[in-house]
Amino acid sequence: MRELTDTGALEDRLRARPPARYVTELFTGLHRWSGRIALRAGKRQVTFDELLAQSYRIARALERMGHSRHEGIVCLTANSPELVSLRLAAHLLGSRFTALNVNVPGDVTGWRGILAAARPAVFLVDRRGAEVLGEPAPGTLTLGVPEAGCDLLAQAAEESGEPLTPRAREKDIALLVHSHGTTGPRRGAVHRFSAMNVNWRRPEEGALGDFPAGITTLAVSPLAGNAGEVALMLLKQGCTALLMDDFDPGQVLATVEAERITSMYLLSEHLQRLLAHPNVGRTDLSSLRYVPYGNAPVPADTVRRAIEVFGPVLTQNYLSSEIRAITLLRQEDHLAASTGRPELLRSVGRALPEVEIRIRGPRGEPLPRGACGEVWLRAPHMMSGYWREPAETARVLHGGWLYSGDRGRLDEEGYLYLTGRR
């Protein structure tokens, strides 16, 4: 009885704490754009009001079904408005959220292993996810596919769409971000709500401004990855996201021209496929103002070609499942590289404002600028560890530093050049 009483008292203390700042600021931002279009998918249009109401309904439906804080949600879906609503609902509830994408082969083949490791209370699929799985897993919930399992959207339709006080607290787990497994097993990096706010801009650049009505970003990379972070950041500022599922370079180019797309986040592979398409030189890309790319090294010649095609609108990100934002090769760096500093095209940029980078030798000793060694990282938005892997966590986290396993060097101006893996 004492144990139960103590547990209840702990829950009372947790509830008394303020909601997670990331969630509060995200929903406050989204509520500012009442009447505007938030999402477009094919012929569908979803306003900010509809997106928020659906998120509140899903959160209430999950609570009514017995889902509580500290439990996990894993979904296998395409890029869809329902995925965005589900993620927002998970953040409201303080649930750890894992998104898998039907167009990522590793996500499709590895979903059973991720489910076994993450032990979620809820596993969801949309129609594309149900088609990929074929035989649904027992207990699967669906997003509008009643023949494949209990339809969460039908349950949510019976709930109120009025605002819901966020349940999430700073120490709750917001995301389990699984690595792609290219250099080892797929591990789930734990990101708590206290580490979800990423400062992308330097003090002299000011805060990210609001977007005029009609400004549209093309969400063509899987929202299950870093593109999901970018989409929420832009939605919060009033941007409309046009959701595209399968990456087809010809269709992407045509959409940019026809819809006057302002920004799009590209995986490195997608950037290279766009540049190789025969229509790239015959397409009007003048509407683009912001084209971040990343997730894998890009050859310098490819970046040079991208600058010629897209103009000075490119930014390159260095990131990982352990730290979702590390460096940025900014637009002005790309411009400088094309006008006299070509060596910058081999760099991944300089550290973001709250990120620290150190280069260490084999015994952890500090190395001078220009020397190659292991890249150590520290940031308020890095993971707190690997999910249920204490030994592996202890191997890579020491004294507040993450041992990235990447090798690289820093030049005198702080630009990071990656040279391989440890």
C-alpha positions in Angstrom: 0.0 0.0 0.0 2.9 2.4 0.8 4.3 1.8 -2.7 1.0 2.6 -4.3 0.7 5.8 -2.2 4.2 6.9 -3.1 3.5 6.3 -6.8 0.4 8.3 -6.7 2.1 11.1 -4.9 4.8 11.1 -7.6 2.2 11.3 -10.3 0.5 14.2 -8.5 3.9 16.1 -8.4 4.5 15.4 -12.1 1.0 16.7 -13.0 1.7 19.8 -11.0 4.7 20.7 -13.2 4.1 22.9 -16.2 3.6 21.3 -19.6 6.7 20.8 -21.9 7.7 24.1 -23.4 8.1 22.5 -26.9 4.5 21.3 -27.0 3.1 24.5 -25.5 4.9 26.7 -28.0 4.1 24.4 -30.9 0.4 24.5 -30.3 0.4 28.2 -29.5 2.1 28.8 -32.9 -0.4 26.5 -34.8 -3.4 28.2 -33.2 -2.3 31.6 -34.6 -3.2 30.6 -38.2 -6.9 30.0 -37.9 -8.5 30.0 -41.4 -5.3 29.3 -43.3 -4.5 26.1 -45.2 -2.0 24.0 -43.2 -1.7 20.8 -45.3 -2.4 19.9 -48.9 -2.3 16.3 -50.2 -3.5 15.7 -53.7 -6.9 17.4 -53.9 -7.3 17.5 -50.1 -6.8 20.7 -48.1 -6.6 20.7 -44.4 -6.9 24.0 -42.5 -5.0 24.7 -39.3 -8.3 24.6 -37.4 -9.1 21.1 -38.9 -5.6 19.9 -38.2 -5.7 21.0 -34.5 -9.2 19.6 -34.0 -8.2 16.2 -35.4 -5.2 16.2 -33.1 -7.3 16.9 -30.1 -9.9 14.2 -31.1 -7.2 11.6 -31.6 -5.6 12.4 -28.2 -8.9 12.1 -26.5 -9.7 8.8 -28.3 -6.4 7.3 -27.2 -7.0 8.4 -23.6 -10.5 6.9 -23.6 -9.0 3.6 -24.9 -6.7 3.6 -21.9 -3.5 5.1 -23.4 -1.5 7.1 -20.9 1.7 9.1 -20.6 5.0 7.2 -20.8 3.5 4.7 -23.3 4.7 4.4 -26.8 3.1 4.9 -30.2 4.7 3.4 -33.4 3.2 4.0 -36.8 4.0 2.8 -40.3 2.5 5.2 -42.8 3.0 7.3 -45.9 3.3 11.1 -45.8 -0.3 12.1 -44.9 -2.3 14.7 -42.9 -3.3 11.9 -40.6 0.4 11.3 -39.7 0.8 14.9 -38.8 -2.3 14.8 -36.6 -1.2 11.6 -34.9 2.2 13.1 -34.1 0.7 16.2 -32.6 -1.7 14.0 -30.6 1.3 12.0 -29.3 3.0 15.2 -28.2 -0.1 16.4 -26.4 -0.3 13.1 -24.5 3.5 13.0 -23.6 3.8 9.7 -25.5 7.1 8.5 -27.0 6.5 8.6 -30.7 8.2 6.5 -33.4 7.3 7.1 -37.1 8.2 4.6 -39.8 7.7 5.3 -43.5 6.3 2.8 -46.1 8.8 4.1 -48.7 11.9 3.4 -46.6 12.9 -0.3 -47.2 14.5 -0.6 -43.8 11.4 0.7 -42.0 9.3 -1.9 -43.8 11.6 -4.9 -43.2 12.5 -3.8 -39.7 9.2 -2.9 -38.2 8.8 -6.1 -36.2 12.2 -5.6 -34.5 11.4 -2.0 -33.7 8.0 -3.0 -32.2 9.7 -5.7 -30.1 12.3 -3.2 -28.8 10.1 -0.2 -28.4 7.3 -2.2 -26.8 4.6 0.4 -27.7 1.1 0.5 -26.3 -0.2 1.4 -29.8 0.9 0.4 -33.3 -0.9 2.1 -36.2 -1.0 1.8 -40.0 -2.6 3.9 -42.7 -3.9 2.3 -45.9 -0.4 2.2 -47.5 1.0 0.7 -44.3 -1.7 -1.9 -44.2 -1.0 -2.8 -47.9 2.7 -3.2 -47.2 2.2 -5.4 -44.2 -0.4 -7.6 -45.8 -1.4 -9.6 -42.7 -2.0 -7.1 -39.9 -0.4 -7.6 -36.5 -2.8 -8.5 -33.7 -4.1 -5.4 -31.9 -3.1 -3.0 -34.8 -5.0 0.3 -34.9 -5.5 2.0 -38.2 -5.9 5.4 -39.6 -9.1 5.0 -41.7 -8.7 1.3 -42.6 -11.3 -0.6 -40.6 -10.8 -3.8 -42.5 -7.2 -4.0 -41.2 -7.9 -3.2 -37.5 -9.7 -0.9 -35.1 -10.1 2.5 -36.9 -8.7 5.2 -34.6 -10.1 7.9 -36.8 -13.7 6.5 -36.4 -13.1 6.5 -32.6 -11.8 10.1 -32.7 -14.8 11.3 -34.7 -16.9 10.8 -31.5 -14.6 13.0 -29.4 -14.5 16.8 -28.9 -12.2 18.8 -31.1 -11.8 21.5 -28.5 -8.3 22.4 -27.2 -6.8 19.9 -24.8 -4.3 20.9 -22.1 -0.9 19.2 -22.9 -0.1 16.2 -20.7 3.6 16.2 -21.8 6.2 17.2 -19.3 9.8 18.1 -19.9 11.3 14.7 -18.8 8.8 12.6 -20.8 10.2 10.9 -23.9 9.0 12.7 -27.1 10.7 10.7 -29.8 12.4 7.4 -30.3 14.5 8.0 -33.4 15.9 4.8 -34.9 19.2 4.8 -36.8 19.2 3.4 -40.4 21.5 0.6 -39.4 24.2 1.3 -42.0 27.0 1.0 -39.5 25.4 -1.4 -37.0 22.1 -2.5 -35.4 19.1 -0.1 -35.5 19.1 1.6 -32.2 16.4 3.9 -30.8 17.8 7.3 -29.7 15.8 8.7 -26.8 14.8 12.4 -27.2 13.0 14.0 -24.3 10.7 17.0 -24.6 13.3 19.1 -22.7 15.6 18.5 -25.7 13.2 19.1 -28.5 13.9 22.8 -29.0 16.6 23.4 -31.6 18.2 26.8 -32.1 18.9 27.1 -35.8 19.7 30.8 -36.0 22.6 32.9 -34.8 21.8 35.9 -32.5 22.4 38.4 -35.3 19.9 36.6 -37.5 16.9 37.1 -35.2 14.0 34.7 -34.8 12.5 32.9 -37.7 9.8 35.2 -39.1 6.2 34.4 -39.9 5.2 33.5 -43.5 2.7 35.3 -45.6 -0.5 33.4 -46.5 0.1 31.1 -49.5 3.8 30.4 -48.8 4.1 26.7 -49.5 6.8 24.1 -48.6 7.0 20.8 -50.5 7.3 17.9 -48.0 8.7 15.2 -50.3 11.1 13.5 -48.0 9.6 11.0 -45.4 8.0 12.9 -42.5 9.1 10.0 -40.4 12.6 11.5 -40.5 14.1 14.9 -40.2 11.7 16.3 -42.7 9.0 15.9 -40.1 10.9 18.2 -37.8 11.3 20.8 -40.6 7.6 20.6 -41.5 6.4 21.2 -37.9 8.8 24.2 -37.6 7.5 25.7 -40.8 3.8 25.0 -39.9 4.3 26.7 -36.6 5.3 29.9 -38.5 2.3 29.8 -40.8 3.6 28.0 -43.8 1.5 25.6 -45.9 2.9 22.1 -46.4 2.2 20.2 -49.6 2.6 16.5 -48.9 4.0 14.3 -51.5 4.6 10.6 -51.0 6.7 8.7 -53.5 9.7 10.7 -54.6 9.6 11.1 -58.4 12.1 13.8 -59.6 10.1 14.7 -62.6 6.9 15.2 -60.6 8.9 17.2 -57.9 10.2 19.6 -60.6 6.8 20.0 -62.2 5.2 20.7 -58.8 7.8 23.3 -57.8 7.1 25.2 -61.0 3.3 24.8 -61.0 2.8 25.5 -57.3 5.5 28.1 -56.9 7.0 26.2 -54.1 9.1 28.2 -51.7 11.1 25.5 -49.9 11.7 21.8 -49.7 13.8 19.5 -47.6 15.8 17.0 -49.6 17.6 13.9 -48.7 21.1 13.8 -50.2 20.0 11.0 -52.6 16.9 13.1 -53.7 19.1 16.1 -54.4 21.3 14.0 -56.7 18.3 12.4 -58.5 16.8 15.8 -59.1 20.0 17.1 -60.6 20.2 14.1 -62.9 16.7 14.5 -64.3 16.6 15.8 -67.9 13.9 18.4 -67.1 16.0 20.2 -64.4 17.4 22.7 -66.8 13.9 23.4 -68.4 12.0 24.0 -65.2 11.3 27.4 -63.6 12.7 27.0 -60.0 12.8 30.8 -59.3 10.2 30.5 -56.5 12.6 28.5 -54.3 14.0 30.5 -51.4 15.1 27.8 -48.9 16.4 24.3 -49.9 18.0 22.4 -47.0 19.5 19.0 -47.8 21.4 16.4 -45.9 21.5 13.0 -44.1 24.5 11.7 -46.1 27.7 13.1 -47.6 27.3 14.9 -51.0 30.2 15.1 -53.4 31.6 18.6 -53.9 30.9 18.4 -57.7 27.2 17.6 -57.0 26.9 20.6 -54.6 28.6 22.8 -57.2 26.0 21.7 -59.8 23.2 22.2 -57.3 24.3 25.8 -56.8 24.2 26.4 -60.6 20.7 24.9 -60.8 19.0 26.2 -57.7 20.9 29.4 -57.0 22.1 30.7 -53.5 19.2 29.0 -51.7 20.9 25.8 -50.4 21.7 24.9 -46.9 23.4 21.6 -45.9 22.7 19.8 -42.6 24.9 17.4 -40.7 22.8 15.4 -38.3 22.3 12.0 -36.7 19.7 10.0 -34.9 21.5 11.0 -31.7 21.6 14.7 -32.4 19.0 15.9 -34.8 20.9 19.1 -35.8 24.6 19.6 -35.5 26.0 21.9 -38.2 24.8 24.1 -41.0 26.5 25.0 -44.3 24.5 28.1 -44.8 23.3 29.9 -48.0 26.1 32.4 -47.7 28.6 29.6 -47.4 27.3 28.0 -50.7 27.6 31.4 -52.3 31.2 31.9 -51.1 32.1 28.4 -52.3 30.9 29.3 -55.8 32.8 32.7 -55.9 36.3 31.8 -54.7 36.2 29.4 -51.7 35.6 26.0 -53.4 37.0 24.1 -50.3 33.8 24.9 -48.4 31.9 22.5 -50.7 33.7 19.7 -48.9 32.6 21.0 -45.5 29.3 20.3 -43.6 29.4 23.8 -42.2 29.8 25.3 -38.7 28.2 24.3 -35.5 24.7 25.6 -34.7 24.5 28.2 -32.0 24.1 25.8 -29.0 26.3 22.9 -30.4 29.9 22.3 -29.2 32.3 20.3 -31.4 35.7 18.9 -30.2 38.1 16.8 -32.2 39.8 14.1 -30.0 42.5 11.6 -30.5 42.4 7.8 -29.8 42.9 8.3 -26.0 40.4 11.2 -25.8 43.2 13.8 -26.0 42.3 17.2 -27.6 43.7 17.7 -31.1 44.7 21.1 -32.6 42.7 22.7 -35.4 43.3 21.0 -38.7 44.1 17.6 -37.2 41.8 14.6 -37.9 40.3 12.7 -35.0 36.9 11.6 -33.6 34.1 14.2 -33.5 32.8 14.7 -30.0 29.5 16.6 -29.7 27.6 18.4 -27.0 24.2 20.1 -27.3 21.0 20.7 -25.2 19.0 18.9 -27.9 21.0 15.6 -28.1 19.6 12.3 -27.0 19.6 11.2 -23.4 20.6 7.6 -24.3 19.6 4.6 -26.3 16.3 2.9 -25.6 16.9 0.0 -23.2 20.6 -0.3 -24.1 22.5 1.0 -21.1 25.8 -0.6 -22.1 25.8 1.1 -25.6 24.7 4.4 -24.0 27.6 4.3 -21.6 29.9 3.6 -24.6 29.0 6.8 -26.5 28.0 9.2 -23.7 30.6 10.5 -21.3 30.6 13.6 -19.2 27.9 15.2 -21.2 29.7 14.5 -24.5 28.5 12.3 -27.4 31.3 10.2 -29.0 29.8 10.4 -32.6 32.0 7.7 -34.2 32.6 10.1 -37.1 36.1 11.2 -38.0 36.8 14.8 -39.0 38.7 18.0 -38.6 37.9 21.6 -37.8 39.6 24.5 -39.7 40.5 27.8 -38.1 37.0 29.3 -38.8 35.2 26.4 -37.2 34.1 24.6 -40.4 33.8 20.9 -39.9 35.2 18.5 -42.6 34.1 14.8 -42.2 36.6 12.2 -43.3 34.9 8.9 -42.5 33.9 6.7 -39.6 36.0 5.7 -36.6 
